[in-house]
Amino acid sequence: MLHAHHLQPYLLFLSPHSHTVSFPFPSRTTTSLSPRFPVTSIRRGSSSLRFRNLGSASISNSVANGGTEHQKQPVTRAYPFHEIEPKWQRFWEHNSTFRTPDDDIDTTKPKYYVLDMFPYPSGAGLHVGHPLGYTATDILARYKRMQGYNVLHPMGWDAFGLPAEQYAIETGTHPKLTTVRNINRFRTQLKSLGFSYDWDREISTIEPDYYKWTQWIFLQLLKRGLAYQAEVPVNWCPALGTVLANEEVIDGVSERGGHPVIRKPMRQWMLKITAYADRLLEDLDDLDWPESVKEMQRNWIGRSEGAEMEFCVLDSDGKDRDIKIIVYTTRPETIFGATYLVVAPEHPLLPSLVSIAQSKHVEDYVDLATRKSDLERTELQKEKTGVFTGCYAKNPANGEAIPIWVADYVLGGYGTGAIMAVPAHDSRDYDFAQKYDVPICWVVTPDSKSLDSGKAFNGEGIIVNSSNTLVGLDINGLSSKEAALTVIEWAEESGKGKRKVNYKLRDWLFARQRYWGEPIPVIFMDDSGETVPLYETELPLILPELDDFSPTGTGEPPLSKAVSWVKTADSLSGRPATRETNTMPQWAGSCWYYLRFMDPHNSKELVGKAKERYWGPVDVYVGGAEHAVLHLLYARFWHKVLFDIGVVSTKEPFQCVINQGIILGEVQYMACRDQDGNLMSADSTDLLNERKLEIIPAEKVMKSGDSFVLKENPNIRLHARAHKMSKSRGNVVNPDDVVSEYGADSLRLYEMFMGPLRDSKTWSTSGIEGVHRFLGRTWRLIVGSPLSDGTFKDGTVSVDEEPTLEQLRCLHKCIAKVTEEIEGTRFNTGISAMMEFLNAAYKWDKHPRSVIEAFVLLLSPYAPHLAEELWSRLGHRKSLAYVPFPKLNF
């Protein structure tokens, strides 16, 4: 149990007038911040502890820019990390300490492949949120090495992408130059944090030796009919000159830049991920992933069972036309309740359905729909809109003529692009019918309660009003499930429909109209238009140099400007041909990079079979939850294709996935102003929003009970909130500054101590002071107090004596806890255990070398620089990186 006295020495003291602000901390932990130098208050169970600081540094919020400015006094170093950390980083690099052998690895030893989702090297560099996951994987990698595992812990760069191209367009700088510069900065920052990556395996998706194999995978997909071309409506952004994914369009404009986006049919490469839908769904059950992520993938795949039904279109005299609309429904038992049909604005039959009287209304509506993304169109909360086509169809079950509408909440890419609307038993259809005065027919009644005719009944029940002897269909009195089966059987026997399994999952749109991406390795014959894949021996197809990357404005990709590259000839026949000028999407290079890390220098294969069999699958894969669907789903799809063609030996790429939480910026305090400009409590208005709020500097805030109030007027209650770090808020914390002031080990330790890895947490610049002082106390316990000139003598103050039973008991309690918590990725409580040990050790008269050495080894995955220095001072000439991790033996 952690008590107040355990951590009291780690933080300075505050004046009695300090005030606090709460933010998330591990296991119901609360950390309190002072406006002058925050108080840290930690509660676990019934225990609580508080640290106070007499330092004069302050934390203030800038009202002018909405950000947080840290006004700090110079920090006194608790130990000489500024000398220790560069020293050991040089040592590790010079000695290739973390290099994983390539060809001479001992495969009789167990393996551990721990991987970070490799970053996109943006111009902004790292912020303190990035090292959260990287530190966690580094702790696991160091721990497993010390347990005798062969560890694969690499790093690389997902370097193609639209941001670099946009920057190139704006500045005239080639995207490769900016990307390489950004990569160099990222690499320097990562090395400064002491991560034990095997840099000999570094890869970048923009290098031809890498994307040669991305192109090779595309050719395998093409050979197997899993890559094809189609005219599909896409999100086209004229300003960016590219097609955007649905997730990149918000309220009709591009997420990047806020440019207008329209729906436009274009020739696109598609990957047939739908062919793997069932396997992608079924194999989720065997994965050690967060259940929320697996559920998101299940929902994205969206498997459903139902029926396709045919509705014959009627002419103006009510007679059958030679046009049939096919709808997909998961509720075939409700067919007697279908009172209208809805087709998508992009449905191919729509032009033949529109009457002359309605043509202008439909044309205007379709034009409006092209400006919306699929996400906007299907948003459940939005008001449904539609236009009557002027045409009718015949319900095959009851023979009634029902109107055909066009509405944007139906998507052309899902199902058949048309639905039968049953307003009595679908809330969306009910709202639409109420708005446009379409008939509502109840055909399902609840089993145990009366029907509320004021809203749709979406559940299952007993079928009513559903009989037509003329067509031989009577399902009255049946349960919903029985009736559904009966309707499907009737439809198949009468030729009116068939059983159908459907998926929300759409084939993957695999082309972008941009320059900065992998070239697609196909040509089109000039005389026939035939699509011809390049031979594998012609790979890589190198991206040509361009000076002008700007959009053409015609829909033609920028690569079309490379005329001498575009115009080519078939290598076999010599006939003139034209290269594909679309490029692959950014997802392509990140779909398989984990395989290349296993064998990064292989020029003959994507990955050697023996190495893949040994290293695969990835044991632990750590990254943000924002990649829960697309990246992980696409990578699983490619992996399964590679499994089918014998390139990989496992069905899945990542056995365990962990999503780290996000780190929010410092807490901001806000109040409102009334019409006269006077400050008022933030909770006293119903119009609480960003425009009405004003940020109050932290030094003007104090805690009062459970609230925060203005010091000069405690009647004004403040709104306290932490925001996601962003440039626009000015609350981004640069890890370079933290490392310079406190050291990399302090940053690593603090990010792990803030709270459980998977939870979101609030950054506190003052909070890092606590773990920094913990490391300083560790240093002084083992090395001794500084000399009069501020330096430290060589060696340590440990003694070559047998430890007492109490000392052994204390040590092995710490060993047990730290081991258990690393295995469970509960790093914050593992740190607490080491803090408890240190407090106990300060009470000992002597510090036996065997106990101190074991403690240094326990600390080393968390604070490797300090641990290496202490290990060296304890008389060891080699790195501790492969020394066995202490085992519980008491």
N, C-alpha and C positions, 0 to 999 in steps of 0.2 A: 504494500500500500504506500502510495506517495503522500507525504505529509509536508506541511509548510517548511519545516526546517531542512528538508532535503534540498530544496532549490533556492532557499533564501540567499545563500552566498553568491548565486550566479548573476544577480542583477543589482544595480546600484539602488540607492534609496531616494524616494521622493519626499518632498515636504508634506506635512500633514494636510495641506490644502489641495492635494491632487484630486482629480476627478476622473471618472472612468467611463469607458464605452465598451460594450460587449461585442464580441464577434466569435464565430464558430471555432471550436477547439476540440481536440479528440475526446471522445467518450464524455459527452456533456461538459466539456471543458469550456470555460469562459475566460477570455483574455481581455483585460481592461487596459485602456489606453488613457494616459494623462494628456491634457492639452500642452503641458510643458515637457514632460518626458514620461510617457504613459506607464501606468501601473499594469503589471501582468498578474492576473488572478486565474488560477487553474483549479478546477473542481473535478474530482473523480469520486463518484459515489458520495459518501458523506464527508470526504476530506476536502479541504480547500487550502490553497496557498497563495500568498500575495508577495510580490516583490516591488520595492519602491526605489526610486532613483533620484539622487540629488543633482544629477546633471542639468546643465542649463540649456541643453538643446531643446528646440521647440518644433512642433509640427503645425503648420498653418495651412489653411485652404485659401486659394486665390479666388476672390469673388470675380475678378476681371475676366479670367480665362476659364473658370469652371474647373480648374485642375487642383492639384495638391502640390504645394511647394514645401520642400523639406529644408528648414533653416537649422543647420546643425553646427555645433562646435566641433573642432577636431577631436576624433576619438582616440583615446589612449589605447595602444595595442595591448591586449591581454597576454600575448606571447608573440614571438617573432615570425608570424606566418608569412610576412613579406619576403623573408629570406628562405624559409622552409619550402614553400609551395613551388616557386620557380626551380629550386634545386631538384626536387623529386620529379617534377615534370620533365626536366632535362634528362634525369637518370632513366626514367621509364622509356623515353623516346630513344635515347642512345642505346639502351640495352634491349629494345624491342620486348619489353617485359610482358606485354599483353598480346604479342603475336601468337596466333593460333597456327600451329604447323599445318602446312598444306598437304604435302605428299607423304610425309614421314610421321603421321599422327598414329598414336597407339589406339587402335579401335577396340581393344579389349576393355578400355576404360569407359565408364558411362559418359554420355554427352549431355550438354545443356545448351540449347540455342535460345538465347534471350535477345529480343529485337525491339527496337523503338520504331514507330512509324516514322520513316525518314522524312525530314522537313523539306518544305519548299524554301529555298534561300532568298527570302525577301530582302529588300534594301534596308528595312528597319533593323535587321539583326535580331538577336535574341532579346526577349524580356524575361522577367523572373518567373513567368508562368511556364516557359519551355523546360527549364531544368527539373521541374517537378517529376515528370515521368522518366526523364533521363537519369536522374539520381536514383530513382527506385530500381530501374533495370541495372544500374551500375552496382548497387548494393547486392542484388541477386547474383550478378556475374562474379563479383569478388568473393562472395560467400561460397558459391559453388566451386570456384577454382580451389579454394582452401579445403573443400571437401573431397578433392581428388577428381573432379569432373574435367573432361575436356570441354572448354567453354567457347562458344562462338558468340561474340558480342561485337558486331560491326556497325558502321555508320556510312551513310551515303546521302545523295541529294536528288530529290524529285524536282528536276531543274527546268524542264519545259513548262510553259504555261503562259496564259494571257497577260498577267501583270508585267512580266518582263517585256513582252511585245508592245504593250501600251506605253511603257516608259520609253522604249526605243522610238516609237512614233512621235512622242512628245518632245524628245530631246535629240533625236537623230543619232543616238548611240546604239551600236549594234547590240542586240540582246545577249549575245554570247559574252561580250565584254562586261556588261553589268552583272550577268549571272555568275561569271567566274569571280568577279570582284566580291560579290555577295557570298559566294561559297567560301572564299578565303577568309572573310570576316567571321562567318559562322564557325569555320574550323578552328580559328584562333580562339574564339570565345569558348567553344566546347573543350578545347585542350586546357584552357585556363581553369576549368572546373574539375580537372583531374579525372575525367571519365576514362575508364579502362577499355576504350575501343581498340580493335585491331585495325589500325589505320592502313596497313598493307592491303586490306580488302576494300578500301574506299571505292565507291562507284558513283557515277553520275549519269543520269538518264540522257544527257545531251551528248555524250561521247559516242562516236560511231561504233566503237568496239562493243558498246552496250546495246545501242538501239538496233544494231545488226540482228540481235536475237529477238528484239521486240518485233521487227519486221518478219523474221523467220516464223514466229508464232502466228502472225497474221496469215502467212502463206499456208500454214497447216489448217487454220480455220477455213480458209478459202477452199482448200482441197476437199474438205469434208462438208461443204455446203453450209457452213456456219457463218460465213461472211457473204453478204449479197448486197446488191444495190436496189434502192427503191425510191420512188417519188413520195416523200412524206412531208406533212406540214411540220415546220420547225419554227422555233423562236429565233427570228432573224433580227439582228440589231444592226441597222445600217451604219451607225456611228462607229461601232467596234468592228464592223465588217466580218462578223462571225455568227455562227449558230450557238445559242446558249441552251444549257440544260434548264429544265423547269425550275430547279433550285436556284438558278442564277438570275431569275426574273422575279421582281417584287413589284406588285401594283402596276404592272405594264411597262416597267422600265428595268434596265439592267442593274444588277446589284452593284457592279463596278461602274461608276461614272454617272449612273442615273439617266442613261440614254433610252429613248423610246424603243420598244420592241414590238414587232408585228409577227403574225403567223403567216408563213409563206411556204408553198410547196417547193421543195428542192430535191435534186438528186443527191442521195446520201448513201454512204456505206453503213450497213447495219450488221450487228453481230447477233446471231440467233440464240441468245441466252435462254429464251423460252423453251428450247429443246431440252434444257437441263433443269427446268423448273421443279419437277418432282424430286430429283436427286438433291437439289439445293435445299429443298424443304425437309426431306426425310433425314438427311445427314446432320441437320442442326442438333438433333437429339443427343448425339454422341459427343458434343463439344462442351468443354469447360469454359463457357462464355457467360457473361451477365445475362440473366433471363430477359432483362429488358431489351438487350440487343437482339437476342434470338427472336423475341416477339416482334420487334420492328422488322426484321427480315421476313418473318412469316407474313406479316401484314403487307409488306411490299410485294412479296410474291403473290399473295392474295388468291390462293387456290379456292375455287368454289365449284360445287356440283349443281347442275340444273338442266335446262333444256333449251334448244333453239326451236323457235316456233315461226311458222310462216303466216304472214298476213297479206292477203291479196289486195292490191290497190284498185279502187273503183273509179270509173269515169264519171262524168257529170250526170249520166243517166242512172247511176247506181249499178252499172254492170262491171264485171271483172275485166280488168286490163291485164295485159301480159307482163305485169310487173309485180314482183313479190318482195316485201320487206321482211327480212329475217331479223328476229329479235332474240336476245339471250336473256333468260330469266332464271333466277334461283328459286322462284316461287311459282312453278307451273300450276299448282293447285288453285291459284287465284285468277286463272285466265278468264273466268266468267266476269270478274270484276274489272277487267281492262277496259277503260272507257275512252282512252285516247292513246296514240302512239307519239313518241318523240324521236326525231332523228337529229344527229349532230350537225352543226353548221357545215362541216367538211364531208358529210355523207355523199358518196358518189351519185346516189339516186336523187338527191335534192332538186337539181335543176328540172328533172322530169316530173316532179310532184307539185311544183308551184303553179297556181292559177295566175292568169293575167292580172286579175284584180289585186292579188297579193304580192306580185313580183317585186315592186319597189320596196315594200315593207321588209320582205325577206332579204333582199339585196343589202339594204342598210343594216339589218341586224347581223348578217353574216360578216359584213365589213367590220362592225364593232367587235364581234367575237374574235377576229384575227388579232386584235390588239391585247388579248388577255392570255395569260399563261394557263396551262392545265390546272395548276394549283388554285389560281384565282377562280376558274370556272367551276371547280368542284367543291369549293369551300362551303361547308355545311351551313355556316351562319349567314351567308349572304342571301339576299332576296333573289328568288328565282325569276328569270325573265324568259320570254319566248314569243314567237310569232306564229300564227296559224298559216299553214301553207295554202289553204283553200282547197285541199284535197282530202279524201277519206279512204279508209281501208276497212276490210271486213274482218271482224273478230271470228276466227275459225271455230270457236266453241259455240257461240250463240247466233252467229250470222249477222249481228248488228253492224251498221256502218258507224265507224268511230273516226273522229278528226285526227289528222296528222299535223303535229306541230314541229317546229324547229326550235331547239333550246340549247344554250351553251353549256348547261350542266351535264349534258351527255357528250362524251368524248368519242371522236371517230376512231381512236386507237384502242378503245377498250371494248371487248365483246365484238358485236357486229356494228357498233356505231348507232344502234337504234334500240329503244326499249319499249315494252308495253307498260303503260302507266296504270297502276292500280291505286288510285288515291285513297280508297278506304283503308288500305293496309300498307302504305308507305308514306312516312311523314313528309318527305320531299315532294312526292306526287300530290299529297293532300294540300299542301300549301299552294302549289301551282294551280290545282283545280279550284281552290277557293278564290284565288286571285283572278282567274280567267273564266270563272263560272262554267266549269266543265262538270258533267254529271259524276256523282259518286255512288258506287254500288257496293254494298256490304256483302261479302261472301264467306267471311270467317267470323265465328263467334267464339268468345273465350269459353273455356270449359267450366269455370267456376264463378264467373261474375258477369253482370250485365254489361252490354256494350255502351261505351261513351261515344255518342255520335258527334261530339264536338272535337274529336281529334282522331287521327288514324290509329288503328289497332295493328301493331306490327308483329304481334306474337302468333304462335300456333294455336289451333283450336279445332272446332268442328265446322265442316263446310256446309254452307246454306246457299240458296239461290243459284245453284250450279247444276242444272240439268237441261239437256236438249236431246230428246229421243230421235230427232231427225238426223243427227250426226252420230248417234249411239254413244253419247257420253253423259253419265249421271254419277256425280260424286257427292251428292247430298248425304249428310250424316257420317261421312268418313272423317277420320282425323286428318290433319294437314299432311302428315307423312304418307299415310295410305293414299290420299287423294293425289299427291305429287307423283307417286309411282304409277297410279292409274292413268293420269293425264299423259305421262310420257309414253306409256304403252299404247294408248289410243293414238297419240300423235305419230308414233312410228308405224303403226298398222295402217293408218289412214293417209300417210304421206304428208302430214301437216307439220312434222317436226321430228326431232331426235334428241336422245340423251347427249349431254355435253358437259365436259369439265372445262372450266375457264380459269384464267389467271389475270390478276391485275398487272402482273409483270409484263412489260413491253420489251421487245427486242432493243438492244443497246445501240443507240445512234452513235456511230463510230467515225465521225468526220467533223473537222472544224475548218472553217474558211479563214485560216490564219497562217502566218509564216512559221512561227516558232513552235514547231512540233515535229514528230517523226514523219518523214515522207512515206506515203503508202506505196508499196512495191508492186505496182501494176502499170501497164500501158494499155492504150486503146489504139487499135489499128485504124489508120486514117481511111482506108478504103472500105472497111466493113463495119467499123465501130466495135469490133470484138474486143472483149476484155481479156488481156493476156498477162498472167502473173510473171514476174521476173524469176529467173532461175536462182536457186539458192546460192550458186557460185557467184552471182552478181551482187550479193549483199556484202556490206551494207550499201544501200542507196543513200548517198551522202546528200544532206541538205545543202543546196547551193547558197553561195554568198549573195546577199541582196543589199543594196543601199537604200531602197525605198520599200518600207514594210507596211505602208499605209493601205487601208482598204481601197479596193478598186472602185467601189460604189456601184458595181454592176452585179455583185454576187459572185463574181469570179474571185477566187482566192488570190492573195498577194503573190503566191508562187507562180501564177500565170505570167508575171512580169519577167521571170527568168527564162526568156524565150529560147536561148541556146540550150538550156537544160530541158525545157519542156519538149522541144522538138527532138525526137530521137528515132531509133529504128529497132525493129525486132531483131534480137541477136541471132535468132535461128534463120529467119527468112530474109532479113535485110530490108523488109518492107517498112515504109515510113510509119511512124507511130507518134502518139502524144502521151506524155506522162500524166498520171493523176496529180492534180494540183491541190487537192484537199490534203490536210495533214491529220495525224491521229490526235485524239483528245489527250489531255494531261493524264487521265486515268491509265493510259496504256502502259507507260513505263513503270508505274507503281503496282501493276498487277502481278509481277513475277520477280521483283528485285530480290526478295528473300531467297530465291533459288540461286541467283547469281552470286550472292555473298558466300555460298557454299563452295564456289569454284570460280572466283572472279577473273582468273587469267587464262581460262580455257578458250582457245581460239577455234577449236574444232567442234565443241558441243556447247549447248546452252548451260548444261551442268553435267559433270561426269556421273555415271550411274552409281558407282561405289560411294562417292561422296554424298550424293543425294540420299542413298539408302541409310548412310550413317547419321547424317545431320537432320534429316526430315522426320516429322514436321517441326515447325517452330514450336518450342516448348512454352514460351511465354511471349506474348505480343502486346505491347503497351502503347496506347495512343488515345486521342480524344474521342469522345462519344459522337462527335459530328461526323465521324467516318463509319458509324455503325451500319449504315446500309450500303451506300454506293461502292466505296473502295473495297470493303470486305466482301460484298456480294460479287463484284467483278473479279476480284482475285480468286474467290472460290470457283467461279465459272471457268476461268482460264486453267486453274489447277486441275479441275476435273477433265477438261479436254486433254491436258498434258498427261494425265493418268491414263486416259483411254488410248493414247498413242504410245505409251510406254516410256515417257520421259521421266515421270515421277512414280514413286512406289506407294504413295499414300493417297487416300481419298480426299483429305482435307489439308490445307496449308498451315493452319494455326490451331494448335490443340487448346491453348488457353489464351483468352483475350482479357485484358484489364483496361478499363477506361479510367484514367486519372481525372480527378476533379479539376476545376479551374481555380486560378488564384485571382481574386478580385482586388481592385485598387483599395487604397486606404479609405477608411470611413469618412464620409462627408456629412456635415451638419447643415440643415437647411431650414429656412423660415419663409414666410410669405409677407408681402406688403399689401396693405389695404389701399383704397382709392386715394387716400391722402399721402401715401408713401410711408406710412408708419409700419414697423415690423409687427407681425401678428403670428400666432401659433400656426405651425404648418398643418396641424390636424383640425383647424377651425374653419376650413373651407372645403367645399365639395369639388372645387376646381383644382385639385392637387395635381399639377403637372409641371413639366420642366420649365415652361414659360413663366409660371407663377412663382417658382421657387428661387430663393437667393441663398447662395452658399455663405455660411458663417465661419470665419476663421476659428480653428480649434481652441486658440487661447481665450476666446470669448465665451467658451462653453463650459458648463459644469454639470455634474450628475446630480439629479434630485430624485430619489426613490428609484423607480424603474424608468424614468424619463431623463432626457437631456434638456437643459434649459439655458437661456441666455444669462450670463453672470450678472449683467447690469439690470436685468429685469426677469427674475425667475418665473414670472407669470407667463412668459413666452416659451412654449414648449417647442422643441426642435425635432425635425425629422432626420434620423440618422440612417444613412444608407451607404453601402459599398457598391461600386459599379465595376463592370468588366473593364479591364485595362484597355485603353484606346488612346490614340494620338489626339483625337478631337476633345477628349476630356482632360488631357494633360496629366493623366494619372499613371502613365507607364513608368515602371521602375526598371532601369537598365542594370542587368547583373554585373556588368563591368564596374559600375560604381560601387556595388555592394562588395565585390571581391576586393577592390582597391582599399575599401575602408575596414572590412571585417575579415577578409580571406575567403577562399573558395570552400574550405571545410565548414566555416560558419554558415555560409549560404546553403550548402548541402544539408547540413544538420538541421537548420531552421526549417527548410521546406519540408523535411520529413517529420519535424516535431509539430508543425502547425495543426495537424489533424490527420485523420484516416486518409490514405492515399486516394480513395475513390470519391471523397467528399470535396465540395467546393469550400474555399477558405478565403479569409480576408488578410491581405498583406498588412504587416505592421513593421515599419522600419525600426521602431523601438524594440519590437519583439526579438529581433535577431541579436540584440545586445545580450539577452539572457544566455543563448547557446554559445555565443562568443566567450562569455565569461566562464561558462562550463568548460570549454576547451582550454582557457587560460588556467583554470584551477587544476585541470588534468596535467597540464605542462608543469606547473609548479609542484604538484604532488610528486612527480616522478623525477624532474630535473632539479628541483630546489628553487629557492628564492634567487632573484637576480643579484648580481654583485653591485658594488657601489656605482660602477660606471654604466649600469643598466644591462650589461651582458650577462650570460649564464656560463657557468663552468661546464667543462666537458663531462660526459657520462651522466649518471643518475645518482639518486640518493638511495636506491634500493639496496637491500642487503642479501647476502648469500646465506640465508637461514631458513630453516623449515617453518612453514606457516603454522599458525595455531589452528585448532579445530574451528574456532569462531571465524577466522579469516577464510578458511576453506569453505565453511558453510556459506559465508557471504558471497564468495566468488562463484560457487556453483549454483547458487540461487540466481545470480546474474547470468551465468552461462545458459541455464535452463530457459530463462525468460527471453533473452536476446535471440537464442536459437528458435524458439517457438514463434516469436513475433516476426522474425525474418521469413520463416517458412510460410507464415500466414499473411505476409505483406502488411503487417501492422507495425510499421516502422516507428511510429510515434511512441508507442508504449515500450518498444525495445530501448529507445533513448531514455525513457523514464527509468528503466531498470538500471542503466549505466549511471545515471545521475544518483540513484539511491546508493549504488556501490561506492561511488566517489565520496559521498558524504560520510559513509561508514569508514572508508579508508583514511579520511582525514583525522579520525579519532584514534588511529593506531599509532603506537610509538615507533614501530618499525614496519617497513614495507618489503616483505620477502620478494626476491626477484621472480620466482616462479608464479606468484600471484599477479604481480604487475605485468609480466609478459603476457599472461593469459588475458588480462584486461585490455592490453594494447591490441591484441589480436581481435577481441570482440569489437573494439572501436573501429578497427581498420576499414571495414566496408563502408562505414558512414563518413569517417574523416581520414581518408587514406594518407594525405600528406603528413599530418601530425603523427599518425601511427607509424609511418615509415621512419620518420626522424627519431621518434622515441625508440623504435626497434633497433635502429642503428646505434643509438646511445647506450642501449642495453648490451652492446657488444657483438651484434650480428652484422656480418659483412654483406649478406645477400638480402634481397628484398623479401618482405614478408608475404608477398602476393600468393605464394604457393605453399606457405607453411600451414600445416593442418589446423583447421578451426577448432577451438577448444571444445571438448566433449564433457557432458555431465558425467561425473564419476565420484559421487559422494553421497 
